[in-house]
Amino acid sequence: MSVIARTPRAVPASSPSDPRYFDATDLEAELRRTFQVCHECRMCVNYCGSFPELFARVDRDIDSGKAEGAEAIDDADMRVVSDKCWQCKLCYVKCPYTKDDGATELLDFPRLMAREKAARAARDGVSFVDQVLGEPQLVGRLGSGPTSVVSNFVHASRLLRKVQEKLTGVSAEFPLPRFASETFPAWFEKHQPAASAGERGEVVLFATCTGNYNTPQIPRATVRVLEHLGYRVSRVEETCCGMPNLDGGDVTSFIAKIRANVALLLPHVARGAKVLVPQPTCAYTLKREWYEYVAEDDVRAVASASFDLMEFIEQHRRKLGLPAAEVGLGQVAYHAACHLRAQKIGFPAARVLERGLPATQVQIVQECSAVDGTWGMKAEHYEEGRHYAQRLVSAVEAAEPDVVVTDCSLSAMRLQKETGRDAIHPVQALARAWGLEET
């Protein structure tokens, strides 16, 4: 048995407001303790590359007689394990040793990996690829609108993508989203609300960087569906939720974006409006990460008022029902995104589609796309991510669906690349069923 105690002496540091967060000695001790508990359990071995690496390195030291457990793990080992984590959060969802399960071990493997990357970035600087991927709003603004023709030409050119990969570290093979010729903010500015808008109050749409500049069809469908349900939709000039910064360990930029967004959203929340987010990664970040990193009352208020879009629509369905629809979707393969499951709200989109629409059968696919923010976009991880995504690809193809649906736009890109099938957002499926599609 290892000499490492399973139970921590104090609640592990998970926020930079804790003075232990960047303390190297405390971090190393917590990494070894967590690795020891994980090594004894091994339940998560198939989730991602982190766990096979972790187990192999601890086994190496035990077999060589250097250790009885994880006590000989060094900085190089810790870095490899951390770099293999793509922050899907599934290990936390399944782990029996978390605070949520009332366990004394208080494990939170994803947040610990984020802490390791933050400490490394504070020590060595944020890598260039993480700086590039950390600013999707800036990239979106520069690439969309009038410049979208040139931007999309670059994305379509294999040669230019190879050059881009060498310069930035973003994989030439990853199917980057196209840039929109008309952004969602531009569309929203001239949009005329439906007559029913406002009958049930106001909601604020956090459209996300991808929604604003790459897939505006999703927030446009969101506006039409919510107005059809009686809500007036407002928007703010939000910046990125900050998750891409957190992926790269850039805590300073993450916190700055939290504060900027909260300042914009708080007046709406104070009037009683809910903040609705159509992208699971961004919804998870608002709900679960913002207050963890900035423990202030205003941040808590906005986080508490934030909902996954389909979670909100499912609540509306349960309380008030949904409008009748004549068009069904047939057999639906619904991909349950990892960051949706991490919110622990079940599968609201699956319930809305199957219970709210006629002639619609939903098969839920709970497999990871292995993109999860920025990890799967990097050249160094692309092939490994693609390997892990084959379980998702196989499950979707086995369902033989009429329609593929996912809340996650990055997963949709992975599916399109691997299967040739276009995957739509559940709110687009609703818009289709209710005759609200764009003409």
Beta strands, then each sheet from edge to edge (+ up, - down):
strand 1: 202-205
strand 2: 232-235
strand 3: 274-277
strand 4: 306-308
strand 5: 330-335
strand 6: 360-365
strand 7: 403-406
strand 8: 423-424
sheet 1: 2+ 1+ 3+ 4+
sheet 2: 6+ 5+ 7+ 8+
end
